[in-house]
Structures are given as structure tokens and as C-alpha cells.
């Protein structure tokens, strides 16, 4: 399988070790949609040095005994020795084959790198006037990561921003993140009083 330089990929799992004696590998799941993986035969193995090679999926299943783990078997990988050579590689699929999310849900990779702008807490009284003295949106920073509550813990994910004053955490909640436009790489927020001081 050839890879064009402009082609994008999404990491769905990371290989941990060989499993079984027919070339299977145990992997850590990095997708919320593992049920889609058996239907995607064209996958890619990505190494830390940037190299990527195409593989054809032979078999896939979720490991029911170990949460967050799964098993892959690729064509041409037929022994424990073959499987051990894949340890540490990322399993990726073409960007075009990732799941389509419902409105209001976003991939973490789409949020990372977005510029976050703070809107004023109150709307201008004369919104249509070009002479309005309303405060313009202020750039807070860029999203570096998204933090999630621990497994089984309730809570709102947090956008970790690289801001002028250091790391800033902004809850990824609808009443705070009022507009998210991943294609424009822009998120608009209205911060409750005191959030900047945390």
C-alpha cells in the first residue's frame, strides 16, 4: 500500500507485545469506536521515526478480560517472532475512514492546535453598531491537550491551553465553550468569573 505525503492518519491503537503463536499482537485501544475496526482492512503501522507501512487486517477482537485492550492479526505476520518486531508501533487508519461524530462531539486531534478566544461575558447593548465599544475577543492561547476525568469518574473534560501565563485549563462544557469551529481552528469561550485565577 503506497502512502502519499499529504495523506493524513488517525491512531486507533498502540501495539504492546506479541500474543499467541500465530502472529497476533496485543494492543492498547486508542479509539472510542473499536466496533468499526474489523470492517477496515487497510491499516498502517507507524514508528516513532516517522516511517509508516501499510498492512492488511486479517483479524481483530476486543480483549474482554482486559479493559482497553484488543488483539490484531495482520497478513504476513505469522509467528511470535514476526509479532515481537511490531512492539511499540502505532496502528493507524486513513483519516477519511475515521468515524463520523454526531453534532457537538469532537475528536481530540481536531481540538488540539485550535486557538481559544475569550468573549466578553455581556453582549454589547447595541450589537449592530459599527461604533460599538464592546470588547473584542481576546486570544487566550492554543489547545495543547485535552484532559479527561479518570475512568468511572464523573466530570467535564478540560482543554489544556498554552497561554501567555503558562498552562490554563478550560472546561469543555457547552455553557463555556460557546462556539467550536474545528475547520477554522477556533474555539470561543465565555469564562465564568474567577476561572482565570484557578
C-alpha positions in Angstrom: 0.0 0.0 0.0 1.5 3.3 -1.0 1.3 6.4 1.1 1.1 9.9 -0.4 2.8 12.7 1.6 -0.4 14.7 2.1 -2.4 11.7 3.3 -3.5 12.0 7.0 -3.9 9.2 9.5 -5.6 8.6 12.9 -4.0 6.4 15.5 -6.5 3.8 16.8 -4.2 1.5 18.9 -0.6 1.0 20.1 1.0 -2.4 20.0 2.1 -3.7 23.4 3.5 -7.2 22.7 3.1 -10.5 20.8 0.0 -12.5 21.9 -0.5 -16.1 20.9 1.7 -18.1 18.5 0.2 -17.2 15.1 1.4 -13.6 14.8 -1.3 -11.9 16.9 -0.4 -8.7 18.8 -2.0 -7.3 22.0 -2.6 -3.6 21.7 -3.9 -0.7 23.7 -7.1 0.8 22.3 -7.0 4.5 21.5 -10.4 4.8 19.8 -13.9 5.1 21.1 -15.2 3.1 18.1 -13.5 -0.3 18.2 -16.5 -2.0 16.7 -15.7 -0.3 13.3 -12.2 -1.8 13.1 -13.0 -5.2 11.7 -14.5 -3.5 8.6 -11.3 -1.5 7.9 -8.9 -3.9 6.2 -6.3 -1.3 5.1 -4.3 -0.2 8.2 -0.9 1.3 8.7 1.9 0.7 11.2 3.6 3.9 12.3 7.0 4.1 14.1 8.5 6.9 16.2 10.9 7.7 13.5 8.0 8.6 11.2 8.1 5.6 8.9 4.8 4.1 8.0 3.9 0.9 6.2 0.6 -0.5 5.0 -0.8 -3.7 6.4 -3.9 -5.8 5.7 -6.0 -6.7 8.7 -6.7 -10.4 8.9 -8.5 -10.5 12.3 -9.4 -8.2 15.2 -11.2 -8.5 18.5 -11.6 -6.7 21.8 -10.0 -8.5 24.8 -12.9 -8.9 27.1 -10.7 -9.9 30.0 -8.6 -6.7 29.9 -10.3 -3.3 29.7 -9.0 -1.1 26.9 -7.0 -3.9 25.3 -7.5 -5.6 21.9 -5.9 -8.1 19.6 -4.9 -7.6 15.9 -3.6 -10.1 13.4 -2.2 -8.8 10.1 -1.4 -10.6 6.9 2.3 -11.6 6.6 2.7 -11.6 10.4 2.5 -15.3 11.2 4.8 -16.1 14.2 5.7 -14.8 17.7 9.0 -13.5 16.2 7.1 -11.5 13.5 4.8 -10.1 16.1 7.5 -9.1 18.5 9.1 -6.9 15.8 5.9 -4.8 15.9 6.1 -3.9 19.6 5.6 -0.2 20.2 4.2 0.7 16.8 1.0 2.7 16.4 -1.8 1.2 14.4 -3.4 3.8 12.2 -6.2 4.1 9.7 -6.6 6.7 6.9 -8.2 9.9 8.1 -11.0 9.5 5.6 -12.1 6.3 7.3 -12.5 7.6 10.9 -16.0 7.6 12.4 -18.4 10.4 11.8 -19.3 12.1 15.1 -22.8 13.5 15.9 -23.1 17.2 16.3 -21.5 18.6 19.4 -18.9 15.8 19.7 -15.3 16.2 18.6 -12.1 14.2 18.1 -9.3 15.2 20.5 -7.0 15.5 17.5 -9.3 18.1 16.0 -9.3 20.2 19.1 -5.5 20.2 19.6 -4.0 23.3 18.0 -7.2 25.3 17.9 -6.9 29.0 19.0 -9.1 29.8 22.0 -10.7 33.3 22.2 -12.5 34.7 25.2 -15.7 36.6 24.5 -16.9 39.3 26.9 -19.4 38.0 29.5 -22.0 40.5 28.5 -23.2 41.3 25.0 -23.0 45.0 23.8 -26.2 46.9 24.2 -26.1 48.0 20.5 -24.7 44.9 18.7 -25.4 46.2 15.2 -23.4 49.5 15.6 -20.0 49.6 13.9 -19.0 52.1 16.6 -19.8 49.7 19.4 -17.2 49.9 22.2 -17.7 46.2 23.0 -14.5 44.4 23.9 -13.1 42.3 21.0 -12.5 38.6 21.6 -9.1 38.1 23.4 -6.8 35.3 22.4 -6.2 33.1 25.5 -3.9 30.5 23.9 -3.8 27.3 21.9 -5.1 23.9 22.9 -2.2 21.6 23.7 -4.1 18.7 25.1 -7.4 17.5 26.4 -7.6 16.0 29.9 -10.4 13.6 30.8 -11.7 12.6 34.3 -10.4 9.2 35.5 -12.2 6.0 34.4 -15.6 5.8 36.0 -15.3 9.3 37.4 -17.9 11.9 36.5 -16.7 15.2 35.3 -16.1 17.5 32.3 -13.1 17.2 30.1 -10.6 20.1 30.3 -8.9 21.9 27.4 -5.2 22.4 28.4 -4.1 25.7 26.8 -0.6 27.0 26.2 -1.3 30.6 27.4 0.9 33.6 28.0 0.9 33.0 31.8 1.5 29.2 31.4 -0.9 26.3 31.3 -4.6 27.3 31.5 -7.4 24.7 32.0 -10.8 25.5 30.4 -13.8 23.1 30.9 -15.1 21.7 27.6 -18.7 22.5 28.6 -21.4 23.9 26.3 -22.1 26.9 28.5 -18.3 27.8 28.5 -17.2 26.8 25.0 -20.0 28.6 23.1 -18.6 28.0 19.6 -16.2 25.3 18.3 -15.2 25.5 14.6 -12.5 22.8 14.0 -12.2 23.7 10.3 -11.4 27.3 11.2 -9.2 26.0 14.2 -11.1 28.4 16.5 -12.9 27.9 19.9 -14.8 30.8 21.5 -15.4 30.7 25.3 -17.1 32.7 27.9 -15.2 32.2 31.2 -17.1 32.3 34.5 -15.8 34.9 36.9 -12.7 33.5 38.8 -11.8 30.8 36.3 -8.7 32.6 35.1 -7.5 32.7 38.7 -7.5 29.0 39.2 
